[in-house]
Amino acid sequence: MTHSAEYWNRRYTHGDIGWTLAPHPLAVAELALVSPDPAAGPAAPGPRALDLGAGAGRHTLWLAHHGWRVTAVDFSAAALQRTRRQAAAEEVEVTTVLADLASYEPPQDTFGLALITYVHIEPPQRAALLARAAKALTRGGRLVIVGHHLDNLGTGLEGPSDPERMYTPERLRAELPDLRIERAARVPHTVTTETGEREAYATVIRASRPANTG
Ligand SMILES: C[S@@+](CC[C@H](N)C(=O)[O-])C[C@H]1O[C@@H](n2cnc3c(N)ncnc32)[C@H](O)[C@@H]1O
C-alpha cells in the first residue's frame, strides 16, 4: 500500500528529510542534458517544466535556476510549503499545485519537461500517471524518471516494500508506449545512510514525445 498525504505531511514537518535537500545526481545528469542552453541567453519566458511528486522541491528549484518555469505537484501541503519558502529564499518563481497524482490531470501539450523522481505509486496508477505525463508534453518534450530499481528491494535501503511499486527499465518502458525512449537503464550509485555509504541501484528513464504523433 502507498503512503497517505498525512504520512508525507508528518515526514516533511517532523521527520527525517535528509534526502530532500540536495538534487539527486542521477536526476541532475539527465536534467542538464535537456535544459535550455544558457549560452543561448535568457529565454523569455522559459519553457515549462512539471515536477510530479515534487516533495520539498529539490529538483523544482534546480529547474527554476536552469531556465524553466516550473510547476511542482504533490499531495503534501507541507512539502509544497517548504518548496515555496525555499523558492522565495532563493529568489526564483515556482508554481505549486496540491493534488493527488492518482487523479491529477496536467494540461496537455504544455510542458517541455516532466520529471518524476522517487515517486513509487501502485502500478495501475503509475501507468495512468505516465500516460497523462506523456500527453502533457509538447512535441519534442522530455520525460525524465529516476527511482528505486527493483534490486534495492529488501536491502534495507529506504524505499517501497512492495516489489510491484519498484521500477525497472523494462516496466517503465512498457508503460510509455507513446514516447521515444532515449535512455532506459539500471544505474548503480552510492547513497549515504546513517550507517555509512551503500551501493544502490536506480532506474533512469529519459524519453521524448515524437514530433509527429498524437
Ligand atoms: C520520496 S518523495 C520524493 C520527492 C521528490 N520527487 C524528490 O525526489 O525529492 C515522494 C513524494 O511523492 C509524493 N507523493 C506520493 N504519492 C503521491 C500521490 N498519490 N499524489 C501526490 N504526491 C504523492 C509524496 O508526498 C512525496 O513528496
The ligand as an ORCA input file, in Angstrom:
! r2SCAN-3c Opt
* xyz 0 1
  C      10.349     10.079     -1.747
  S       9.472     11.585     -2.013
  C      10.304     12.214     -3.456
  C      10.119     13.695     -3.598
  C      10.879     14.347     -4.760
  N      10.450     13.848     -6.044
  C      12.364     14.159     -4.581
  O      12.985     13.422     -5.354
  O      12.897     14.782     -3.656
  C       7.900     11.069     -2.695
  C       6.933     12.242     -2.884
  O       5.797     11.816     -3.625
  C       4.652     12.402     -3.043
  N       3.530     11.517     -3.378
  C       3.422     10.187     -3.134
  N       2.236      9.726     -3.577
  C       1.587     10.799     -4.117
  C       0.317     10.974     -4.715
  N      -0.533      9.942     -4.876
  N      -0.034     12.197     -5.141
  C       0.817     13.256     -4.980
  N       2.028     13.161     -4.423
  C       2.409     11.945     -3.989
  C       4.945     12.477     -1.561
  O       4.169     13.446     -0.887
  C       6.428     12.810     -1.570
  O       6.617     14.204     -1.564
*
